[in-house]
Amino acid sequence: MSSTRGATDKPALRRAVLSRRAALGEEQRARAAAAALDALLPLVEGTPGGTVAAYLAVGTEPGTAGLLAALADRHVRVLLPVLLPDHDLDWASAADGVQPGPYGLLEPAGPRLGRDAVADCSLIVVPALAVDRAGHRLGRGGGSYDRALPRTHGLVVALLHDGESVVELPAEPHDAPVDALVTPSRGLVRLREREGESA
């Protein structure tokens, strides 16, 4: 993906990534799901009782079902997002199962924990269409994670297919960066440090 600047380029970039993803075969999709599992499980093992925020992958996104199942097997508390009418995110426990949501997506069925619940998570796994070297993330355009991520204190990791880690993306002041990314060929790549973190 070529490097461009300016918010007006984002719709074209989204279309390009989604077109490439539509052409991915089952083997490539399985590799992305396996990479997420291999890269992220070591981050939570050894920290029993921790809380992770993740999401239910849809369509051509790198799969998260295996990761969510492995976290549950290890008794890690997992929060899943609930899309609110203002496009912000509330959170609820994955342990209570899922149900159809108002936007045609599955969402957690349990009690809502509030927008600030994500602040208690040591790891926040987010979807992305692309991420650049500075941690700028290209999302779907709704701004939900740009609203939610400033409340976080844990490590924010985006899941990508190969070819979606790029040199530079258009960025705006309200865009919330991620700390790391995962791709099948590179595994976990840390991009920036949180305040108080040491390398």
TAMOFEN-V586680 format. One record per residue. N is the residue number from 0. RES is the residue in one letter. NEAR is the number of other C-alpha atoms within 8 Angstrom. Layout:
# TAMOFEN-V586680
n=(N | N)
res=(RES | RES)
near=(NEAR | NEAR)
This chain:
# TAMOFEN-V586680
n=(0 | 1 | 2 | 3 | 4 | 5 | 6 | 7 | 8 | 9 | 10 | 11 | 12 | 13 | 14 | 15 | 16 | 17 | 18 | 19 | 20 | 21 | 22 | 23 | 24 | 25 | 26 | 27 | 28 | 29 | 30 | 31 | 32 | 33 | 34 | 35 | 36 | 37 | 38 | 39 | 40 | 41 | 42 | 43 | 44 | 45 | 46 | 47 | 48 | 49 | 50 | 51 | 52 | 53 | 54 | 55 | 56 | 57 | 58 | 59 | 60 | 61 | 62 | 63 | 64 | 65 | 66 | 67 | 68 | 69 | 70 | 71 | 72 | 73 | 74 | 75 | 76 | 77 | 78 | 79 | 80 | 81 | 82 | 83 | 84 | 85 | 86 | 87 | 88 | 89 | 90 | 91 | 92 | 93 | 94 | 95 | 96 | 97 | 98 | 99 | 100 | 101 | 102 | 103 | 104 | 105 | 106 | 107 | 108 | 109 | 110 | 111 | 112 | 113 | 114 | 115 | 116 | 117 | 118 | 119 | 120 | 121 | 122 | 123 | 124 | 125 | 126 | 127 | 128 | 129 | 130 | 131 | 132 | 133 | 134 | 135 | 136 | 137 | 138 | 139 | 140 | 141 | 142 | 143 | 144 | 145 | 146 | 147 | 148 | 149 | 150 | 151 | 152 | 153 | 154 | 155 | 156 | 157 | 158 | 159 | 160 | 161 | 162 | 163 | 164 | 165 | 166 | 167 | 168 | 169 | 170 | 171 | 172 | 173 | 174 | 175 | 176 | 177 | 178 | 179 | 180 | 181 | 182 | 183 | 184 | 185 | 186 | 187 | 188 | 189 | 190 | 191 | 192 | 193 | 194 | 195 | 196 | 197 | 198)
res=(M | S | S | T | R | G | A | T | D | K | P | A | L | R | R | A | V | L | S | R | R | A | A | L | G | E | E | Q | R | A | R | A | A | A | A | A | L | D | A | L | L | P | L | V | E | G | T | P | G | G | T | V | A | A | Y | L | A | V | G | T | E | P | G | T | A | G | L | L | A | A | L | A | D | R | H | V | R | V | L | L | P | V | L | L | P | D | H | D | L | D | W | A | S | A | A | D | G | V | Q | P | G | P | Y | G | L | L | E | P | A | G | P | R | L | G | R | D | A | V | A | D | C | S | L | I | V | V | P | A | L | A | V | D | R | A | G | H | R | L | G | R | G | G | G | S | Y | D | R | A | L | P | R | T | H | G | L | V | V | A | L | L | H | D | G | E | S | V | V | E | L | P | A | E | P | H | D | A | P | V | D | A | L | V | T | P | S | R | G | L | V | R | L | R | E | R | E | G | E | S | A)
near=(5 | 5 | 8 | 8 | 9 | 8 | 8 | 5 | 10 | 10 | 7 | 7 | 8 | 12 | 8 | 8 | 11 | 9 | 8 | 8 | 9 | 7 | 6 | 8 | 6 | 6 | 6 | 9 | 13 | 10 | 9 | 16 | 13 | 10 | 12 | 16 | 11 | 9 | 11 | 9 | 11 | 7 | 7 | 11 | 8 | 4 | 6 | 9 | 7 | 10 | 12 | 13 | 13 | 12 | 10 | 10 | 10 | 6 | 4 | 8 | 9 | 13 | 13 | 11 | 8 | 10 | 11 | 10 | 8 | 10 | 12 | 11 | 7 | 8 | 8 | 13 | 13 | 14 | 13 | 14 | 13 | 10 | 9 | 8 | 5 | 4 | 9 | 13 | 13 | 14 | 14 | 14 | 13 | 13 | 7 | 8 | 9 | 10 | 8 | 8 | 8 | 5 | 4 | 6 | 7 | 9 | 12 | 14 | 10 | 10 | 6 | 7 | 9 | 7 | 10 | 8 | 10 | 13 | 9 | 9 | 14 | 10 | 13 | 14 | 12 | 11 | 11 | 12 | 13 | 12 | 16 | 12 | 10 | 8 | 12 | 15 | 14 | 12 | 11 | 8 | 5 | 6 | 10 | 10 | 10 | 10 | 10 | 12 | 8 | 7 | 8 | 11 | 9 | 10 | 10 | 11 | 13 | 13 | 14 | 17 | 11 | 9 | 6 | 11 | 12 | 13 | 8 | 12 | 13 | 11 | 9 | 6 | 4 | 5 | 9 | 11 | 8 | 13 | 13 | 14 | 16 | 15 | 15 | 13 | 5 | 7 | 12 | 10 | 8 | 8 | 11 | 9 | 9 | 8 | 4 | 4 | 6 | 4 | 3)
